Amino acid sequence: MTPNTIKEKLALVPKQPGCYLMKNNHGEIIYIGKAKNLFNRVHSYFSGSHDAKTQRMIMDIADFEYIVVSSEIEALLLEINLIKKHEPRYNIMLRDDKSYPYIKLTNEKYPRLIITRKVNRKSGKYFGPYPNVTAASETKRLLDRLYPLRKCRSLPNRVCLYYHIGQCLAPCVNDIPQETYEKMANEITHFLNGGYQDVKRDLKEKMESEADQLHFEKAKELRDQIRSIETVMERQKVILNDLNDRDIFGYVYDKGWMCVQVFFMRQGKLIERDVSLFPFYQEPEEDFLTYIGQFYAHQNHIRPKEVLIPKAVDRDLVEQMLQTKVLQPQRGRKKDLVQMAGKNAQIALKEKFALIERDEKRTTGAVEQLGEALDLPAPRRIETFDNSNIQGADPVSAMVVFEDGRPKKSEYRKYRIKTVKGPDDYATMKEVIRRRYSRVLREGKVLPDLILIDGGRGQLSAAIDVLENEFGLYIPVCGLAKDDRHRTSQLVAGDPPVIVPLPRSSQAFYLLQRIQDEVHRFAITFHRQVRNKNMLHSVLDDIPGVGRQRKQALLSAFGSVKKIREASHEALREAGLPQKVAETVKKYLSDPS
């Protein structure tokens, strides 16, 4: 879409609430946003000045669409669903798909305690979330020592080690009354809902009683259990005494980046925090709303009884979205908690800003620098090829993909060479380029902005010849030459190829080094796998009717291919081969041609 066409389309955008979808020149959705007034918001991207981060996104916009809704809350919910579905490059994304562990008490006949990240309320009771698996595991180990529930996924036919160490009642062989398990389940529920002080008090009374009766071993065991409770359950500072579960949010923003801090309070204790740092492209309050929606949607997070948020955010919108109690405390300890979350977010933003800027220079900054050196738009998607063989044996090739200066390993590809005989790197490169881009065109996949060839002028010319003369594709292609120490030396481009002046100290040059090292590693690893597999190949693998099991049976019976060749029909039959297969083996080994 031309700038004039975009300008004409902008005039038609309605002044109503809704979501807008920005697209690049490949038709991919690169950003999704929401607005109370679509007209004002969408126009703002194409007028006025912007910071470098936002300007970079705007340069990628080739078209846009919008969806009109009836209210702001509908726009917010639609935005969250669209982001989750399309995962646009520039949106707030919880990239590691964070999910927090829970302790689950199953509702089976003989219940178990397990650690899980998936929540299905119908299958048991859930306690948490815990800040990490280690915290959940410590708590579960403590409960295992206190309450002997079963540990096995399915009941075995004999007792296991847990029975012998007193951590299971062995319902697999013993008839345990259901009331016993109901009592333990109730006590565990009480314990995890803040009643562990009662458990500790009961254990202390039992310990003193055992000591009075001179049962010192038992008293010592009870003392250790009390210490475990103190270590695991009382290591955090108690902030509030109401034993409620709540999440506390605070956020700050600067230079187009936002940091959100979430405090998890469970049973009145502050157990852990979560920090997220990301770029934002809307008003900060609106992107914070989007973050909260994604925070709970991505991890199927159990809503706590309360969510505390800063006063700058629209509380009613958050409450409608989460369907739980949302507070903006104006005084007291809850207000202090929100301020503490915001203060920690400010500290985290300052600490990490330098690292983020350095990473930007190494990735997207390096991509932009490379584009300037080649006199091209920044090559966001780079596909790189390398061949690997030893004197023409077991030839393979590999392709790696980098997007915005980062490897995208899910799109790496391996190629066994099919048509080239002997050590011919040029013909190998032609075959791989032909196979790759015939499939890309056939399946309508995204074409790269730049192709890199790990090799010199010959491989470069071979790739260009296939792309332009066979497919009519005029994608920029460059070659990566190496020095005598096998290190990245030069970037060559054009036909005839010329050296691209690129300072060795530049981030673009370092990016090329990382790409070349990665494609070489990937190709060499694949070549070793192929070579090792071929070294294990046996002539028996080529005989019709002889599979893996029959091959193993023959080698076990005779010890070598030579002895199998010398064996009689009767001996082959005794080794387990049917008559016809024995005849085939005898004939093939006598005359393998």
N, C-alpha and C positions, 0 to 999 in steps of 0.2 A: 504494500500500500504506500503510495507517494505521500509526501508532506501535505500536498493540496487536498488529497482524499481524506487524510486524517482531520484536516482543518474543517472540511465539509461535514464529516461525521461528528465532530465535536459540537457543532451547532445544533445537532439533533438530540443530544443527551438531555433527558428530562431532569427537572429539579425535584426529584423524589428520592426516597431512601432506596437503597439496593446494594448490589455487589458489582464490581467491575473486574474484568479478566484481561490482563495485558498479555500480548503474544509477541513472539519474535518472528523473524522472517521465515522460519521453518514451520510456523503455525503452532508451536509449542506454547503452552501457558506458562509464563515465567513469573507472574505475580498476580495475586488476588487480593482485593481490598474491599472494604465496605464504606458506606458514607450515608449520612443523613440527607445530604443533597448531592446526588451523583454529578450534576452539572458542575458545581463548584469544585468538587474533589478531582474529577478527571481533568478539567481544564487546568488545575494547578500544576499538573505534571508537565504541561506543554507551554508554560509561561513562567516568567520570573527566573531567579537564580536558585541553584541547588548545590548542596555539597557534592564532593567528588563521588561519594558512594551512590547517592541517588542519581547523579548525572550518568553514572555508568549503567545503571538499570534503564534509564530513559533512552539511552543510545541503543539499547537492545529492543525497544518497543517498535514493532512494525504494524501492529493492528490492536484493536481492543473490542471487547464485547461488554455488555452489562445486563444485569437481571434486576428488574424493578420489583420491590416487595412493598408491603403495606405499613411496616413499622421498623423502628431501629432494632428491636430485639430479633425480629425475623432476619434482618440483614446480618446481625451478629452470628446467629445460629447457622445461616446459610453459608457465611464466610468460613466458619469452622469446618463444615461438612465438605465444602469445595476444596479447601486446603488439604484436608485429610485424603481426599480422593485423588487430586492432581499432583500434590507435593511440588509446588512451583519452586524454582531455584531461589528466588529472592524473598520468599516468605519466611516468617518465623517457623522454623521446623525443629521439633525435638528430635534431632537427627539420630540419637542413640535409642530412640523409642523407649525412654525410661519407663520402667515399671518397678514398683517397690515390692519387696517380699512381705508376705503375711504368714502368720502361723494359723493353720487351719485345724480345727477339731472336727473330724468327719462325723457324719450322723449314721455311720454303719452300726450293725448289731454290736460289734466289738470295736469301738472307735479307736482312731489313730490320731497322732499329732504329726502333721507334715508341714513343710515350708513350700509355699507356692507363690507364683506371681499372677496367676489367673484367678479371677473371682467368679464363683458360681454359688450364689447364696443358697440354692436348693440342696447342695451337697454337704453343707456343714456350717459351722460358725467360724468367722474370720476375726483375727485380732492383729492390729497394726494400723497402717503399714510401718515396717521397721526401716531404718535408714539404709541398711545394707544386709546382705545375707549373713555376715558375721554376727551382727547384733541379733538377728532372728535365730541363728544357730545356737548362740550362747543361751538364749532364753529357753529354747527347746531342750537343750541338754540338761538344763536345770530342772525343767518339768519332768523329763524322763527319769531323773533320779528321785523325784518326789512322788510321781504317780506311775505305776507300772502298767501302762496301756500297751496294747500289742504294737509291734513294729513291722511285722511282715505285711506285704501288700495282699497276699492271699495266704490262707491258713495252711501251714505244712502238716505233715503227718507225724511229726515228732518235735520235742522241745528244742529250742535253739539256745545260743549263748546268753541272750537277754534274760531268759528265765533263770539261768544259773547265777547271774549277777544281780538278780532281784529287780530287774526293770521290765518284767512282763509276767503276767499271771498264767501264761500258756493256755489260752482258751482252745488251742488246737487239740489238747489232750485232756484238759481239766474242764469240769462242768462248773463254770463260774456264774453265779447268780447275776441276772441283768441289773439288779439293784446296785451291785458293786460298781459296775461301770457307770451307771447313772450318777452315783455319788461322786466318783472321781471326775466325771465330766462337769458336774456342778461346781466342784472345788476348783478345777482348772479355770472355768469361766470366771469365778469370783476372783481368783488369783490375778488373771490377766486384765480384769476390769478394775484393778487398783486395790484388791483385798489381800495382797501378799503380806501386808503387815500383820493381818490376823493369822496367816499361815506361819509366819515367823514367830509370833507369840506362842502359838500352840507347840511348835517344835522346841521352843525354849523351855516350856513347862515339861515336855517329855524328856528333854535332855537332863534337866535337874532331877526329875524322878528317877531316871536310869542311874544317874550318878549317886543318888542317895542309896540305891539298892546295890551299889558297887559294880554295876554293869558298865565298866568304863569304855569298853570297845564300842558298845551301842551309843553311849553318850558322846564319844568322839565322832562317830558317824553323823549324829544329829547336829553336833557343833559345826561340822564341815558343811552340812546342808544350809545351816543358818548363814554361814559366811558366804556361801555361794549366792544366796538371795541378796545379801547386802552388796556383794560385788556387782552382780548383774542388774539388779532392779533399782539400786539406790545411787548409782554413779552420777546421774544427772541431777542438776539443781532443780528443786521444786519451785515452780514459778507461781502457780495458782493452786488453791486447795479444793476446787470444786470437782476434781477428777474427770473433767470433760475432755473430749477429743476436739481439737481445733487446729486449723491451718492458718498461719499468719503470713500475709504477703506484704512486702515492701519493695519499692522499685525506685531507681534513679536513671537518668539518661543524660548523654552528653555527646556532641559531635555525631549524631545519627546512630548512636549505639545505646542500647538499653540493658540494664542489669536488674534481674528480678531475684529477690531472696525469699525463700519460703521456709518458715519455721514449722516443724511438726511437733505438736504438743499432744501427748497421749497420756490419759489418766492424770492430767494436771502437770505432766513433766515435759520439759523441752528435750526431746530425744535426738533431734538431728536437724540439719538444714539442707536445702538444695539451692544451688546457684546456677542461673542461666544467663548467658551473655549473648546478645544477638543484635544485628542491625535492624532498624525499623524505618518504614517509609510513609506511615500515616501520622496522625497526631499521637503523641505518646500515650495518652489515656486510652485511645482506641486500640492501639496495638497491645497495651497491657490487658485489655478485655479479651482480645483474641488469644493472648498467651494463656490466660486462666482457662478459657474454653478448651484449648488444646491440651493443657496440663492434665485436666481430668479425662478428656476424651481419649487421649493416646494410651493411657495406662489402665483404663477401666477402674479408676481410683474410687475407693469407697468414700463417699462424702462424709466428712466429720459433722458433728453437731453444729459447729460454728466455723465460719470463715471470717477472718478479720482483714480488712483492706484499708488503704489510705483514703482520706476524705476527698481527694481530687477525682476519684472514680465514681461513675454512676452506680450507686448501690443497688437500685431497683433492677437495673439490667443484669447485674451479676446474680442477684437472688432469683430472678426469673430463669436465667440460664442454668444455674446449678441446682435449683429446687432444694435449697437448704438455707439455714439462717445465716445472713450476712450482716456484719456489724462494722460501723466506722466509729470506733470509740473516740470520744472527745476528752476523756479524762481517766485517771486511775491507771492501774497496772496493765490493762489491755491496751491502752493508748501507748504506754511505755514499750510494750511488745512490738507494736507496729512501727514505732520510731526506731527501735533496736534493729528490726529487719531492714528498714530503710538505710540506717547508718552502716550496717554490714554490707548492703548492696553498694553503697558509695565507696567503701574501702575496697571491695572486690573489683569494682569498675576501675579504680585507679591502679590497682595491682596488676590487672590483666590487660589494661589498655595498651601498654607497650608491647606485650606479646602478640596481641591481635594485630597491631600495626606492622610488626615484623612479619607475621604470617601473611598479611595482605601483600607486603612487598615481595615475598617469596613466591606467591601464587598468582593472584589476579594482577598484581603490579608487574610481575615478571612477564605475564601474558601480554599485557598492554605494551610493555617495553619491546617485546619480540615483534609485535605487530608494527610498531614504529620503525624498527630496523628493517623490516621487510616491506615497508610502505603499504601495509594492509590494515584493515580493521582488526582489532584484537582477536586472535584465533582462540575462541573459547573452547573448542573441541579439537584436539590433536590426536590423530591416529598414527602410530609408529610401527614400522616393520623391521624385522631382522631375520636373517637366515642362519642356519647352523647345520654343519655336517663335518665329517672327518674324511677327507679325500673322496668326497662324493658319496660316502656310505651313510645310510639312514638319514637322508636329507629331510629337514623340517624347517618350518618358518613359524614365526609368532608375531602377534599384533597386540600392542597395549594401547589403552585409551586414557588420555588425560583431559579432564574438564576443569576449566578455571584453575589450571596449574596443579590439580590434584589427581592422583590415579583413580580410575573408575574400574576396579577389578572385575566387577560383574560383567563387563563388556570385553574383557581380554579374550583373544581367540588363538587356537593352535591349529597348525596346518601340516599334515603329512604330504610331502611332495609326491605327485602321482605321475607326471608326464616327463620329468627331466631325468636323464640318465647321466651319471658322472657329475663331477664338480663344476657346475655351470651356474654361477650366482645370478647372472643376468636373466637366464631363462627361468630360474627358480622365482626371481622377483616378479617376472611377468605372469607366471602361473598364479601366484598368490594374490597379486593385485587384481587379476582377472576374476578369480573366484570370489574375493571379498566384495568387489563393487558390482559384480553382476547380481549377487544376492541382495546387496543393499538396495539396488534399483528395483529388483523384482519384488522385494517385500516392502518397499516404500519406507525404508528406515532413514534416519537422519544422516546426512552427509557431513563429513568433517569440514572444519574451516581451514585446516592445514594438515598435510600428510608429510611425515618425516620418514626417510629411508636411512637405515643404519648402513651406510656404505658410501662409496665415492660416486664419481660422475657416471660410471657405467650403469650401476643400479638405478641411479636417479633418472637417466635417460630411458631405461627400460620401463620404469613405472609411468613416466610421462607419456610414452608411446602408447601404452595400453589404455590409459585414462582418456587421452584426447582422440586417438585414432579409432579405438574400438567402441568407446562409450560416449564420446563427445562431452566429457567432463573436464572442465577447466578449473580444477581445484589447485591452489598453490601447493607445490611439492618442493621439498628441500632435502638435501642429503647431509648426513652427519658423518664427517670424516674423522678418523682417529690418528693419533701420532704413533711413533714406534713403541710407546709404552702402553698402547691400547687405551688411551684416554681421549676424551672429546677434544678435538683440535680445531675443526673448522665447520662452519655452516655454509653450504653452497646452495645456490638457487638459480633458476632460470634455465633456458635452453638456447645457446650453449651455457653451461653452468658457470657462475662467477661466485667468488667468495663474498659473503655478506660480512661487512665490518661490524664486529660485535665485541666490545671490550670483555676480556676474560674476568674482570672483577664485577661485571654487571649481573643483576638478578636474572636476566633473560638467559645468560650463558650458564648460570648455575642450574636453571630450570632444564636446559637442554642436556646438561650432564646427568641430572636425575632421570630424565626420560630415557636417555641412551643406556644408562646403567640398568634401568628397570627392564627394558625390552631385551637387553642382552641376557640378564638373569633369567627371564621368563623363557627365552628361546633355548638357552643352554640346559635348563632344568628339564624341559620337554624332550630335548635331544637325548639326554641321559636316560630318561624313562624309556624312550623308544629303543635305544641301543641295548639297555639291560634286558628288555623284553625279548628282543631278537636273539640275544646271546643265549637265552633260555629255551629258544625254539628247538624242537627235535624233529627228526624226519618222521617220527610217529605221528606228529600233529597233522601231517599231510595225507595220511592214509584214510580213505573213506571208511566210516564205521568205527573208527577208533577215537573215542572221546577222552576226556580227562581221566575218568575212572578206569577205563580199559588200559590207557597208557600207564597209569600208576600200577595196575595189576601186573602188566607185562614186565615192567622194570623191577617190580618186587620179586617176581618169579625167576627172572633170568639175569638181572643185574646190569645188562648193557644192551644196546642195539645190536652189537656184533653177535652176542649169544642168541638174541631173538632171531636174527637172520639165519643162524645155524640150527635152530630148533626144528623138530619135525612137526607135521600137522597134528600128530597125537599130543605132543608136548604143548602145543599152542591151545589145543582143546582142553587139556587138563588145567591150563592156566585160566580157564573161564571164558574162552572165546567161542562163539557159535561157529559151526562148520564153515559157513560162507565167509564170515569175517576172517577166520583163520586162513582160508585160501587167499583172500585179498591181501592179507599181511604178507604171506609167503611170496605171492607174486610181486607185490610192490617192492619188497626189500631185495628180491632177486633182480628186479629190473625197475628201479625207481623212475626212470624216464617214462 
